[in-house]
Structures are given as C-alpha cells and as structure tokens.
Amino acid sequence: MTLDTATSELLARLADQPDRKPIHQSTPEAARAQNAVLRQLYPPGPEMVRVEDHRIGDGDAHFDVRLLIPNTSPAAVLVYYHGGGWVIGDLPGFDTLGRILAHRTGCAVVLVDYRLAPEHRYPAAAEDAWTALRWVDENLHHIAGRRVPLMVAGDSAGGNLAAVTTLRARDAGGPDIALQLLVYPVTDYNPDTASYRDPGNQLLLSRASMEWFWDHYAPDKADRTRPDAAPLRADDLSGLPPTEVLTAEHDVLRDEGEAYAARLVEAEVPTGLRRFSGQMHGFFTLPGLLPGSAAGIDHFAEAITKRLAELSH
C-alpha cells in the first residue's frame, strides 16, 4: 500500500521549508532545531488536573520528568520514553502527545527527558530510563494517590528504552510492569533488513539517518550488539509482561519491531502486533497532523483499557 494522502502532503509541506536538510546531513543542534519547528504545528493538548516537573538522578546524571495527571484517580501510571534516535526530543516536543495519552487512557503519564547523545552517549539513556522507572515506582502514591498498575511505553528510540527497561526490571525482580507498549521500536542494529533497504521507506527516517543516530549514541559498534542497546539480541525474553507492538508499513524499523514481537510470542509472552498500513515512521507522534496518529493512539488506548480490565478480574 502506498503512503496515505495526509502523509504525502505533510512530507511535501516539510520539503518546502527553507534550509531543511535530511537528518544525516545535519549536526545534532540543527536536527534539534528542525524538530522544534515541527512541534510548532501540534495542537495544544487537553487540560490536566495536575502537571509537575521534577528533576531526578544523582550528580551529573540528572534529568527531568513531567507528570501529566488527567484526573483525581488515575487508573494506572504510564512511563513514556520519547523517540528521536537518542539525539533529538524533549519535554515540550512530547507534551501534547503525553496529554492526549493521559486524557484518552485515564492514566497518569510520566514523560522522561533522558539525557541525549552525543553529549551523553550509550548507556546514559538506558541508565536514565531505569532511574526514571524506579523513581516512578517509589512515587506512585504521590502521582496517583495509591498503588496502581505501572506501565511503560515509548516510540522509536523510546521504544528501545522501554524494552530495555522492561528486561532490566524482570532481571532485577521489579518494579512490576503490567504492560509494555512499543511503538515502531529500535530493537537491533541491523541496517540490512528488507525494511531498511526498501527505497519506499526512506522518509522522515531513513537508513542513512538511523546510521547517523547510532553513530552518535553508540559509536563503538560492539556496544550495538549488547541487549541494553539491542533488546532483540537478549538471550531470553520469557517472563516479560504482556506487550503491544505497533509498527508502520513504510518504516526502516518495521522488520526489527515485528521480529521482536515474534520473539516475544515464541517466549510465550502475551503479545499483540499491529502494522499500520500506509503509515511512515513517526506517524504516532504527529497528533493533529496525521489521521494515522489518531488511529494509533486509539489502538494504544484500547490495549491499556484491555489490560486494566484483565487486572481487575
């Protein structure tokens, strides 16, 4: 299936922006500036009952988290790790999405503003993701008023961090994660998959730009084979919580996301997988710009509702 019309029109609109360059031809600073222009197109998110920013971490390894609390009795707390290749992304850029997710699910959402590469290379983002999960677990009563289910989610590099953190929680014996939601996640370093090489997938994210992201995050290629960078390479995926994986048809990361879902099924982890036809990498995080984003958020919210219903029985 070809790209949907809204996506094609958005790409044409972005291509007309003066001085816009492909990510792999940019510096990290320039790529972040381009991303800031894109977020100006997002609508404002729903109002929250409470919004709080907290700085957590130790010493130089500190970063911010934002609590988005939609009501006085959240059904669960969702820790969300943003995408951006471990190089791009910040709280303002994901605030609208976080508010929409909180509003749609009735869950408190915690956005994690982990440290970015190349200023902070691997494994800084993975360590921050773990620190954030433990902090949220220790502060559930402050966030939700009581002990509620804890879930993790993320898109792209954030999906990578969600998967890595879930594996670490299993191996550490907690925190207990009720559900992980992985949106077109980075699960491996393998630029030779069919989806990586497909000319039709070289869009907002391309093979060249993923190489650029990896070069900034984990320049030592030996690090790219470690399970806390490439969770698809973990020896054992058994014992993980129920998982929902969303992929996009026109995405260089499609095959590795679906391969991770297949590994989870083999490990007898309850796993859902949905490929969104006609969509490109990034569709989920473009609220108000692409109808595919609304469809992805609906699916995301339905997975959470289903899991909460299971936990209540």
Backbone torsions as a table, in degrees:
resi	resn	phi	psi	omega
1	MET	NA	138.8	178.7
2	THR	-76.2	167.6	175.8
3	LEU	-58.1	144.3	177.8
4	ASP	-70.4	162.3	-172.8
5	THR	-61.2	-42.7	-178.4
6	ALA	-60.8	-38.9	179.3
7	THR	-67.3	-44.5	179.0
8	SER	-60.6	-40.3	179.6
9	GLU	-67.7	-39.0	178.1
10	LEU	-64.4	-43.8	179.0
11	LEU	-61.5	-39.6	177.9
12	ALA	-65.0	-39.5	179.5
13	ARG	-64.3	-42.6	179.2
14	LEU	-68.0	-36.2	-179.6
15	ALA	-64.7	-25.0	-179.4
16	ASP	-82.3	-7.1	179.7
17	GLN	-69.5	132.2	-179.4
18	PRO	-64.6	140.4	174.6
19	ASP	68.1	9.7	177.9
20	ARG	-75.6	131.1	-179.4
21	LYS	-121.9	156.1	170.2
22	PRO	-59.2	147.9	-176.8
23	ILE	-54.3	-42.8	-173.9
24	HIS	-70.9	-8.3	175.5
25	GLN	-103.6	10.0	-176.0
26	SER	-112.3	163.0	166.4
27	THR	-83.3	161.6	175.1
28	PRO	-55.3	-39.4	-179.5
29	GLU	-64.2	-43.2	179.8
30	ALA	-67.5	-39.5	178.7
31	ALA	-63.7	-38.9	177.6
32	ARG	-65.9	-37.8	178.7
33	ALA	-65.7	-40.7	177.2
34	GLN	-63.1	-39.5	179.0
35	ASN	-64.6	-36.0	178.6
36	ALA	-65.9	-33.3	176.4
37	VAL	-66.0	-42.0	-179.3
38	LEU	-62.1	-40.7	-176.1
39	ARG	-67.9	-18.3	176.6
40	GLN	-66.8	-15.3	179.3
41	LEU	-84.3	-12.2	-176.8
42	TYR	-73.7	147.5	172.8
43	PRO	-74.7	162.8	173.3
44	PRO	-67.9	146.8	179.2
45	GLY	-83.1	170.1	178.6
46	PRO	-61.2	153.5	175.7
47	GLU	-68.3	145.8	178.2
48	MET	-111.0	154.3	172.8
49	VAL	-66.9	-35.1	-177.2
50	ARG	-152.2	136.9	174.7
51	VAL	-131.2	128.4	-179.8
52	GLU	-137.1	139.6	171.3
53	ASP	-108.6	135.2	179.2
54	HIS	-131.9	141.5	172.0
55	ARG	-99.8	126.6	-177.7
56	ILE	-129.1	173.4	-178.2
57	GLY	103.5	176.0	-176.1
58	ASP	-120.2	141.4	174.1
59	GLY	56.0	-130.0	179.2
60	ASP	-75.8	-14.8	-177.6
61	ALA	-90.4	57.7	179.5
62	HIS	-114.0	155.9	-177.7
63	PHE	-160.9	172.6	-175.0
64	ASP	-106.3	151.3	168.9
65	VAL	-129.1	149.3	178.7
66	ARG	-120.0	126.4	176.6
67	LEU	-94.1	124.0	176.7
68	LEU	-115.9	106.7	-171.2
69	ILE	-115.5	111.2	-168.6
70	PRO	-84.0	-16.7	-175.1
71	ASN	-155.3	179.2	-176.1
72	THR	-84.1	-6.6	-179.5
73	SER	-144.2	72.7	-177.4
74	PRO	-58.4	140.9	-178.7
75	ALA	-73.0	-26.6	-179.1
76	ALA	-163.5	173.6	173.2
77	VAL	-119.9	126.9	-177.6
78	LEU	-111.3	117.0	175.2
79	VAL	-88.0	120.3	-174.4
80	TYR	-116.3	124.7	177.2
81	TYR	-103.8	122.1	-175.8
82	HIS	-77.4	157.2	175.2
83	GLY	-85.6	-174.4	-178.4
84	GLY	126.4	21.9	174.2
85	GLY	64.2	25.0	-176.9
86	TRP	64.9	4.8	-175.0
87	VAL	-117.4	-34.5	-174.2
88	ILE	-117.6	155.0	173.9
89	GLY	117.7	143.4	179.9
90	ASP	-158.3	176.0	-177.9
91	LEU	-60.5	-46.1	179.4
92	PRO	-59.0	-35.5	-178.2
93	GLY	-70.5	-20.6	-177.9
94	PHE	-116.5	6.4	-178.6
95	ASP	-64.9	-45.4	-179.6
96	THR	-60.7	-48.0	179.4
97	LEU	-60.0	-45.3	-179.6
98	GLY	-60.3	-41.1	178.7
99	ARG	-65.2	-40.9	178.9
100	ILE	-63.8	-43.9	179.4
101	LEU	-63.1	-41.7	178.9
102	ALA	-63.6	-45.2	-179.6
103	HIS	-63.7	-43.0	-175.9
104	ARG	-72.6	-30.7	-173.4
105	THR	-102.7	-17.6	-173.8
106	GLY	73.9	13.2	180.0
107	CYS	-103.0	148.3	167.6
108	ALA	-70.4	137.0	179.3
109	VAL	-114.3	131.6	176.4
110	VAL	-111.8	111.9	176.9
111	LEU	-86.7	132.1	-175.2
112	VAL	-108.2	115.7	-178.9
113	ASP	-95.2	63.5	-175.9
114	TYR	-61.6	158.5	-179.6
115	ARG	-66.4	142.2	-173.3
116	LEU	-103.4	152.8	171.0
117	ALA	-87.1	158.3	4.3
118	PRO	-84.6	-3.6	178.8
119	GLU	-62.1	-34.4	179.6
120	HIS	-132.8	98.3	-174.5
121	ARG	-82.9	173.5	173.9
122	TYR	-46.8	136.4	5.9
123	PRO	-100.9	28.4	-173.3
124	ALA	-56.2	-47.4	-177.5
125	ALA	-62.6	-41.5	179.5
126	ALA	-65.4	-39.3	178.2
127	GLU	-66.1	-41.3	178.8
128	ASP	-65.1	-38.7	178.7
129	ALA	-60.3	-40.7	178.8
130	TRP	-68.9	-43.4	177.4
131	THR	-59.2	-42.4	-179.5
132	ALA	-64.0	-43.7	-179.9
133	LEU	-60.1	-45.7	-179.0
134	ARG	-66.0	-38.2	178.4
135	TRP	-63.4	-43.9	178.7
136	VAL	-62.7	-44.5	179.5
137	ASP	-59.0	-39.3	-179.8
138	GLU	-74.0	-17.6	-175.2
139	ASN	-117.7	23.6	-178.7
140	LEU	-60.1	-38.1	-178.9
141	HIS	-65.2	-38.8	177.4
142	HIS	-66.8	-40.3	-175.6
143	ILE	-74.8	-47.6	-170.7
144	ALA	-112.9	-8.3	180.0
145	GLY	86.8	-5.7	-179.0
146	ARG	-169.6	175.7	176.9
147	ARG	-78.5	115.9	-179.9
148	VAL	-125.7	166.6	177.9
149	PRO	-59.1	144.1	179.4
150	LEU	-110.0	127.6	-179.0
151	MET	-127.1	156.9	176.5
152	VAL	-127.4	150.6	-179.9
153	ALA	-155.8	163.2	175.3
154	GLY	-178.5	160.3	178.1
155	ASP	-116.7	140.2	175.2
156	SER	57.7	-119.1	176.3
157	ALA	-62.0	-29.6	174.6
158	GLY	-69.2	-32.4	172.9
159	GLY	-65.8	-36.5	173.4
160	ASN	-58.5	-48.0	-178.4
161	LEU	-66.2	-36.5	177.2
162	ALA	-63.6	-44.0	179.8
163	ALA	-65.4	-44.5	-179.6
164	VAL	-62.9	-42.3	-178.8
165	THR	-67.8	-37.3	178.0
166	THR	-64.5	-41.5	175.7
167	LEU	-61.5	-42.3	-178.9
168	ARG	-66.4	-38.7	178.0
169	ALA	-63.8	-39.9	176.6
170	ARG	-60.5	-47.4	-175.6
171	ASP	-69.1	-27.6	-179.3
172	ALA	-89.4	-3.3	-177.9
173	GLY	77.1	21.6	178.6
174	GLY	144.0	169.8	1.0
175	PRO	-61.2	155.5	180.0
176	ASP	-77.9	122.0	-179.1
177	ILE	-107.7	126.3	-176.3
178	ALA	-83.4	-25.0	-175.7
179	LEU	-164.9	139.9	169.4
180	GLN	-118.9	136.6	-180.0
181	LEU	-121.3	116.9	-173.4
182	LEU	-114.7	115.6	-177.4
183	VAL	-103.4	116.1	-173.1
184	TYR	29.1	63.4	-172.6
185	PRO	-76.1	150.8	164.9
186	VAL	-78.2	118.7	179.5
187	THR	-121.0	-6.4	-175.5
188	ASP	-158.7	163.7	166.9
189	TYR	-107.7	98.8	179.1
190	ASN	-153.4	86.7	-176.5
191	PRO	-77.0	12.7	-177.8
192	ASP	-113.0	14.2	174.7
193	THR	-69.8	164.7	179.6
194	ALA	-61.6	-40.0	-178.7
195	SER	-69.8	-30.6	175.5
196	TYR	-65.9	-39.0	-172.7
197	ARG	-88.0	-12.6	-176.9
198	ASP	-65.1	120.2	179.8
199	PRO	-58.9	-28.4	-179.2
200	GLY	-73.3	-7.2	-178.1
201	ASN	-102.0	2.9	-176.3
202	GLN	-87.9	78.3	-171.0
203	LEU	-119.1	-125.7	177.0
204	LEU	-57.8	-36.2	172.8
205	LEU	-115.5	135.0	-179.1
206	SER	-130.9	171.7	175.7
207	ARG	-57.6	-43.7	-178.6
208	ALA	-65.6	-39.6	-179.1
209	SER	-71.7	-32.8	175.3
210	MET	-66.5	-37.6	175.1
211	GLU	-61.4	-40.3	178.5
212	TRP	-61.8	-44.5	178.1
213	PHE	-62.0	-48.3	180.0
214	TRP	-60.7	-39.4	-179.9
215	ASP	-62.1	-32.9	179.0
216	HIS	-80.5	-37.2	-175.6
217	TYR	-81.7	-48.0	-175.8
218	ALA	-135.7	75.7	-177.3
219	PRO	-62.3	-28.8	174.9
220	ASP	-79.6	111.7	-174.2
221	LYS	-64.2	-20.6	175.6
222	ALA	-63.9	-33.0	179.1
223	ASP	-66.9	-26.6	-175.6
224	ARG	-72.4	-9.9	178.3
225	THR	-98.4	-3.0	-178.3
226	ARG	-78.6	141.9	-177.4
227	PRO	-59.5	-25.2	178.4
228	ASP	-84.9	5.3	167.5
229	ALA	-117.8	-33.2	-177.8
230	ALA	-131.0	84.3	-173.7
231	PRO	-63.1	-20.1	175.4
232	LEU	-61.7	-22.2	-178.6
233	ARG	-89.6	1.9	175.1
234	ALA	-62.2	139.0	-177.8
235	ASP	-65.0	-34.1	-170.7
236	ASP	-138.7	123.0	176.9
237	LEU	-108.2	10.0	-179.7
238	SER	-72.4	158.7	176.3
239	GLY	77.1	9.8	177.8
240	LEU	-85.8	159.6	-178.5
241	PRO	-72.9	164.7	173.5
242	PRO	-49.3	144.7	-170.5
243	THR	-135.8	142.0	171.9
244	GLU	-122.0	128.1	-179.9
245	VAL	-117.4	128.7	175.2
246	LEU	-113.0	132.0	175.5
247	THR	-127.8	165.6	178.4
248	ALA	-115.1	140.8	-177.6
249	GLU	-59.3	-44.8	-175.0
250	HIS	-103.4	75.0	-172.4
251	ASP	-150.1	129.6	177.9
252	VAL	-61.7	-25.0	-178.3
253	LEU	-89.2	1.0	-174.1
254	ARG	-56.7	-48.5	-172.7
255	ASP	-66.2	-40.0	-178.1
256	GLU	-72.6	-31.3	174.4
257	GLY	-65.2	-43.2	-179.9
258	GLU	-73.0	-30.3	174.5
259	ALA	-65.7	-36.8	177.9
260	TYR	-66.0	-42.1	177.0
261	ALA	-60.2	-41.1	179.3
262	ALA	-64.2	-40.3	176.6
263	ARG	-62.5	-39.7	178.5
264	LEU	-63.8	-41.8	177.9
265	VAL	-61.7	-43.8	178.3
266	GLU	-59.8	-33.2	180.0
267	ALA	-84.9	7.3	177.7
268	GLU	64.5	32.1	172.3
269	VAL	-89.2	126.8	177.2
270	PRO	-58.3	117.0	-170.2
271	THR	-137.2	131.7	171.4
272	GLY	-108.8	144.0	178.3
273	LEU	-136.1	129.5	173.2
274	ARG	-134.5	125.1	173.3
275	ARG	-95.6	126.8	-179.1
276	PHE	-91.3	110.6	-177.6
277	SER	-68.3	144.9	176.3
278	GLY	73.8	5.8	-176.3
279	GLN	-108.7	153.0	178.1
280	MET	-108.2	168.1	173.1
281	HIS	-56.1	134.5	179.4
282	GLY	99.0	-9.0	-174.3
283	PHE	-59.1	-37.4	-174.7
284	PHE	-62.3	-35.6	-172.3
285	THR	-97.2	24.0	177.7
286	LEU	-118.5	60.3	-177.4
287	PRO	-63.8	138.2	179.9
288	GLY	81.6	-10.4	-179.0
289	LEU	-106.7	-32.6	-177.9
290	LEU	-130.4	131.5	173.7
291	PRO	-58.2	-30.0	177.9
292	GLY	-60.8	-30.4	177.6
293	SER	-63.9	-44.8	179.0
294	ALA	-62.0	-40.7	178.7
295	ALA	-64.7	-40.7	178.2
296	GLY	-65.4	-41.4	178.6
297	ILE	-65.5	-38.8	176.5
298	ASP	-58.7	-46.0	-179.4
299	HIS	-64.0	-42.5	178.4
300	PHE	-58.3	-48.4	-178.7
301	ALA	-65.6	-38.2	178.8
302	GLU	-63.8	-37.7	178.6
303	ALA	-63.9	-39.9	178.3
304	ILE	-67.5	-44.7	178.9
305	THR	-59.5	-42.7	179.1
306	LYS	-62.6	-44.3	-177.6
307	ARG	-67.1	-39.9	178.5
308	LEU	-64.5	-36.7	177.0
309	ALA	-63.9	-39.8	178.1
310	GLU	-63.3	-40.6	-177.2
311	LEU	-70.8	-24.5	-177.8
312	SER	-81.1	-11.3	-178.7
313	HIS	-93.2	NA	NA
